[in-house]
Amino acid sequence: RLQKVQSKLQDLIFKTADKRISAFIEEFADKFGEKVADGIMVRPFLSQKDIAELTATTRQTATTVLNVMAKQGRIKYSRRFLLLRND
């Protein structure tokens, strides 16, 4: 438990906002998603506000990072789902 708290604290101190959000999405998908042909599907998905609060960023930053990840083809998302695509 202590290691988990230390890890989260290190993320907040040493990682940029986009790296925190990206790492959070990957961890969230691994924990709550189901494997599909294209990657890992999470239903239902969190709101941008929830992601921002969980990663200590603003909603605008979370939205920007999610949109960049989508443009890069790393994710596909809506209010109903998140698809974390296979590498």
C-alpha positions as CSV (number, residue, x, y, z in Angstrom):
1,R,0.0,0.0,0.0
2,L,2.8,2.4,0.9
3,Q,4.5,1.6,-2.4
4,K,1.4,2.5,-4.3
5,V,1.1,5.8,-2.5
6,Q,4.8,6.5,-3.1
7,S,4.4,5.7,-6.8
8,K,1.4,8.1,-7.1
9,L,3.3,10.8,-5.4
10,Q,6.4,10.4,-7.6
11,D,4.1,10.6,-10.7
12,L,2.7,13.9,-9.4
13,I,6.2,15.3,-8.8
14,F,8.2,14.0,-11.7
15,K,5.8,13.4,-14.6
16,T,4.3,15.9,-16.9
17,A,0.6,16.2,-17.2
18,D,0.4,14.4,-20.5
19,K,2.5,11.5,-19.1
20,R,0.3,11.3,-16.0
21,I,-2.8,11.1,-18.1
22,S,-1.4,8.6,-20.5
23,A,-0.1,6.4,-17.7
24,F,-3.5,6.7,-15.9
25,I,-5.4,5.6,-19.0
26,E,-3.2,2.6,-19.6
27,E,-3.5,1.6,-15.9
28,F,-7.2,2.1,-15.9
29,A,-7.7,0.1,-19.1
30,D,-5.6,-2.8,-17.7
31,K,-7.5,-2.8,-14.5
32,F,-11.1,-2.3,-15.8
33,G,-11.0,-3.1,-19.5
34,E,-11.7,-6.2,-21.5
35,K,-9.5,-7.4,-24.3
36,V,-11.0,-7.1,-27.8
37,A,-9.4,-7.6,-31.3
38,D,-8.1,-4.0,-31.6
39,G,-6.9,-3.5,-28.0
40,I,-8.6,-3.0,-24.6
41,M,-12.1,-1.7,-24.3
42,V,-13.4,0.1,-21.2
43,R,-17.1,0.6,-20.8
44,P,-18.4,2.9,-19.4
45,F,-15.5,5.4,-19.5
46,L,-14.8,8.3,-17.1
47,S,-15.6,11.9,-17.9
48,Q,-12.8,14.3,-18.8
49,K,-13.5,16.0,-15.5
50,D,-13.0,12.7,-13.6
51,I,-9.7,12.0,-15.4
52,A,-8.5,15.5,-14.6
53,E,-9.3,15.2,-11.0
54,L,-7.6,11.7,-10.8
55,T,-4.5,13.0,-12.5
56,A,-4.2,16.4,-10.8
57,T,-4.7,18.3,-14.0
58,T,-7.3,20.6,-15.4
59,R,-10.3,19.4,-17.5
60,Q,-8.9,21.4,-20.4
61,T,-5.5,19.6,-20.1
62,A,-7.2,16.2,-19.9
63,T,-9.3,17.0,-23.0
64,T,-6.2,18.2,-25.0
65,V,-4.2,15.1,-24.1
66,L,-7.0,12.8,-24.9
67,N,-7.5,14.5,-28.3
68,V,-3.8,14.3,-29.0
69,M,-3.8,10.6,-28.1
70,A,-6.8,10.0,-30.4
71,K,-5.1,11.9,-33.3
72,Q,-2.0,9.7,-32.8
73,G,-4.2,6.6,-33.1
74,R,-3.4,5.4,-29.6
75,I,-6.9,5.6,-28.3
76,K,-10.5,6.0,-29.5
77,Y,-13.0,7.4,-27.0
78,S,-16.4,8.8,-26.3
79,R,-18.6,9.2,-23.3
80,R,-19.6,5.6,-23.5
81,F,-16.2,3.8,-24.1
82,L,-12.5,4.0,-24.4
83,L,-10.5,1.8,-26.7
84,L,-6.8,1.6,-25.9
85,R,-5.3,0.3,-29.1
86,N,-2.7,-2.3,-29.4
87,D,0.8,-1.0,-30.0
